[in-house]
Amino acid sequence: MPLKIALAGNPNSGKTTLFNVLTGSNQTVGNWPGVTVEKKEGKLKGHKDVTIVDLPGIYSLSPYTLEEVVSRNYLIGEKPDAIINIIDGSNLERNLYLTTQLIEIGIPVIIAINMMDIVNKNGDKINTEKLSKALGCEIFEISAIKKMGISELADKAVKTAQNHRINPSRLVFQTEIEEALKDIGSKLPGGVSEEQKRWYAVKLFERDAKVLEQMTAADVEEVIAAVEDALDDDSESIITNARYNFISSIIKGSYIKKSSSKITTSDKIDKVVTNRWLALPIFAVIMTMVYYIAITTIGDLLTGFTNDTLFGEWISEPLAGWMEGIGTAGWLTGLVVDGIVGGVGA
């Protein structure tokens, strides 16, 4: 049975590198229908019936950019059998924002934390077991550029696509939001699948323009307005803040960043020049030096050289002699030599 697995992730997360490792030279490149965004597909090595789709790099599933629109339309419309969400391990918090959206759309998600070689080199630690439990997704540590952990990831992606077991979303919003989403979900049109009800409910709550074009649900605006009044914020910001709060809470227990005890030269300088007692005297000394250099020493020498030598002896005198030699009128010679050249050098 043919399977499709989508690669989704932030720009510069190593997604395309992973795509090349998974597919090798067995890939096709074109454009997504109706747009000039590049589309790349390829067969997974050793699996002729498994197609890997490299989605454009995106930060979220909100339709603010063409890449986000293309990626979202594919995931919601085409419904691939599984998603490999590739994450930059050195920038975990920003990358997980997209993850919280992917696990809501009713498609099995596997997380690949990339650049783990850099994370380990920096002395940072990621507890993937805790992170996996918090997100409800299996997590693999990889380095796409060093081809580390790729075969295990590929095997699990194929099995996940075959089983098609949906990841239960572990992101639970505060009570007012959850009640509103439940209410909105009950008002969705009958054509929405059970797996995608929560995603559509969230998007309607955010007043997502593209979703509002596709469907209408009765009395949704009243539900949204009630939550906005209760939480004193707009609906989109409410959801965004809730996602980041969730991400911060799970990172605290699963990501340990090595504290740097080494003081750099810049830190040492800052410590001195920002001292509450030394800052103003240092500033006064520096400004005095700038004035002295600019006015009384180097500045004075350069001014004298420019006015007297460069525009005087070297340019004005030879130019005046040349113009007189060719019979130029005296008033014109004076205008050019004294007015223009002399004025520039003044």
N, C-alpha and C positions, 0 to 999 in steps of 0.2 A: 504493500500500500504506500503510495507516494506521501511524503511528509514535507512540511515546510517549517523551518525554524528561523525566526527573525533575530537579528542582532540589533540591540537598541542600547544607546548610551550617550553620554555627553560628548561634545567635540573634544578632541585631543585626549580621549580616554584610552586609546589604543584599539578602538573597535575595528578599523580597517586593517590594521596589522593582524588582528585575530582572524578576520575574515580571510585574509590571504593565506594564513597558516592552515586554516580549516579546509580551504578549497584548493589551494595550489594554483595551477594554471587553468584549471577547469572552471572558468567563470565567464560570464557575459556582462557587458557594460552597455547601458543605454540611458534613456531618460524616462522618468515617471510620466504617465499619460497626461498630456496637456500642459506640462511645465518643463522647465529646463534644468530641474534638479536631477543629478546623476543617479541612476539606478544600477546596482550591482547584485548579481545573483551568481551562485556557483554550487556545484555538487560537492557534498561532503566527501572527503577522501575515504574510500572504502565503502561508501554507501551511495550507490547510483540512484536510489529512490529518495534520497534526502536532499532537499534544496535549502541552501543557506541564503537568506536575503539580508543584505547590508543596508539598514535604514540610515537616512541622513542623521548626522549628529544633532541632538536636541537636548535642551535643558528641562523641558516639561512637555506635557500633552495639551497645553493651552495653545490655541491657534493664533499665535502672534507672528510667527514667521512662516515662510513657505515650506521650510523643512519640517516644521512642527505639524503643519496641515497635512503634508504628504505622509509623514510617519503615522499620524493618528488615523488618517483615512484608511491606511493599509491595515493597521492593527484591528480597528473596529470593523471595517468592511470585509477584508479578506480573511480575518481570523486565522492566523498561522497556528500550527499545532503546539508550538512552544516559543518562548522568548528567552534568549540569553541576554541578560542585562549586564553589560560590562561596566565596571566601576573603577575609577582611578583611586587606588588605595591610599595615595598620598593626599587626596582631597575628598575624604569620605563624606563629610556632611553635605557638601554641595551636590555630589553625585547621587546621594540617597533620596533627594527630593523627587527625581524622576521615578525611582524605584517604588516609592509610596503610591504613585499613580498607576504604574504598570500592574501592580498586584491587585488593582481594583477592576481591571477590564475583563476578567473572566477567562484568561489564558494562562496556562502553567508558566511560571517564571523560575529560571535558574540564574543565580547571581555569580558572576565571575569577577573577583577582585583582582584587577590587573596591577602591574608594576610592584608586585610584592617583593621583588629583589631590592627595589629602592627603599621600600618601607623597612625591610629588615636591615639594610645597610645604615639607615638613619637611626636604628635602635628602637623604632616604634613597634608596638605590639597590637595586633588585631585578634580578638577572641572570636573567631568565626562561628564557634559553636553557640555562644550567647547571641551573636548577631543573627544567626540563622533562626534560632528559636524565637527571637523578638519579631522577625519579619515574616516567619512562616515559609521561608524559601531555603532550598539547599544552596550552600555557598562553596565555591571552589577558589583556592588561591592559585593564581597563574602569573606568568610573565610572558606575554605574547611575543615580545621581541627575542626572548631567550628560549621560547617554545617549552616553557616549564608548566606542567599540569594540564596541557592541552588535550591529550588523549583521554584522560579521566573525564574532563569536562564534556568532550564530544560524545563519549559513550553514554553519560548520564543524560545529556540533552536528547539523544535519540530515544532512550527508554522513557523519558518524561513525555516526549511527543507522542509516543505509542500509547502510553497509559492515559494521557490527557487528564491527569488529576489536577484539579484547580486548587491554587493556593488560597486558603482562607485569609482574608485581609485582617491583619492584627492591629491595624490603625483604627482605634475607636475614638471618635470625637466626644466632646463633652455632651452632657445629657440633652441640652436644648437643640444641638445640631443633629444628634442621632435621631431624636424624635421627629425633627423636621424632615430628615432624609427618609425615614420610614413612611411618613405621610406622603411625601412626593413620590416615593417608589410605588405606593399603592394606587397612584393616579396616572402612572405611565401607560401608554398605549399597549394593547395586547401583543404586538409584534416584538416587543423587547424580551430577549431571553432572560431567564432567571439569573444567569451568571453575570450579565451586564447591567442588571437593574441598579446596583449600587453606583456604578460609574455614571450612568445617565442621571441618577438622582443627584449626585454630587455636582455634575456639570449644570444641571438645571438650577440647582441652588446657587451656583456661582454666576448664573445668568450668562452662560457660555453662548455666544452669538451663533456659532455653527449648529449647536444642538437645538437652540430655539428655532432655527430655520427648519430643522427636520421634524420637530414634533411640538405639540402643545399639550399641557396638562392643566386641568381645571384648578383654579384657586391656588396655584403654586405661588404667585406673587404675594399673596396674603401670608402664606407660611414663611416665606423668606423675610418679608418686612418685619414680622413678629420677632424673629431671631435677631435681626439687625438692631431692632429697638432694645431688646433684652441685653445684647452684648455690646451695644454702642459702637458698632463698626459695620463696614460694608461686607457683604457676603463673601466676596472673593478674598478679601484680606483675612476674614475669619478662618477660612479653610487653609490659606497659605500659612498663617501663624500656627494653626493647629498641627500642620504637617511638620514644620520646623521644630515645634515643641516636642513632638513625638520623636523626631530624629535625634534631637539633643539628649533626650532621656535614654534612648537605647545606646547611643555612643558612649555615654558616661560609664556604662558597665562593660563595654566591649572594645574600647579603643584607648590605649595608653600611649601617650606621646612622650618620648624621652625628653626630660628637661635638660636644657643646655646650660651647664655651669661655666662654660668658657666665656670670658668677657672679651669682646672684640675691641680693636683700637677705636672704632667709632663710639662704642659704649663708654670707653674711658674719657674720650674728648667731651662727649655729651655730659658726663657726670661733672666735669669741671666747669664748662661754659654755662651750664644751667643751674649751677649752685646759687642759692638765694643771696649769698653775700658777695660772690665773685663775679656774677653775671654782668652787673652794671659797670664795674671797673674795667672788666675785659672788653666790653662793648666800647667804652670811652677810649681805651688804648688803641683798639683796632681802627676806630673812626679817625683818631688823631694821625695814625700812621697812613691811612688812606689819603687824608688831606695833605700831609707832608710830602708824600710821594707824588701826588697828582699836581700840586701847586708849586712847591718850592724846589723840588729836585728833578726827577725825571720829566714831569710835566713842563717845567720851566725850560729845560734843555730842548725838549721836542718842539715846544712853541717857538723858541728862538731859531732853531734849525729850519722849521717850516716857513716862518715869516721872512727871515733874513737871507737864508742860504738857498733853500729849494725854490721858493717863489720870487726871490730877489736876484741873487747872483746867477743861479742856474737857469732860470726860465725867463724872468722879466727882461734882463739886460740883453741876452742874445735875441729874444723875440723883437725887442724894440729896434735893435740894429738891423735885423733882417727886414722888418717892415719899412724902415727908412730907406734901406738899400733898393727896394723894389718900387719906391716912389709913392708909398701910401700917404694919404693926407695926414697932417699932424693931429687933427681932431680924432681921426679913426684910430691912429696909433695910441693916442692917450686913452681912448675908450677901452681898447682891448688890453693894453699893458697895465694901465693904472686902475681902470675900472673893473674889468673882469678878472684878470690874473691877480692883480694886486688885492682885489676884494676877496678872492678865494683864500689867499695867503694871509689875510689880516687876522 
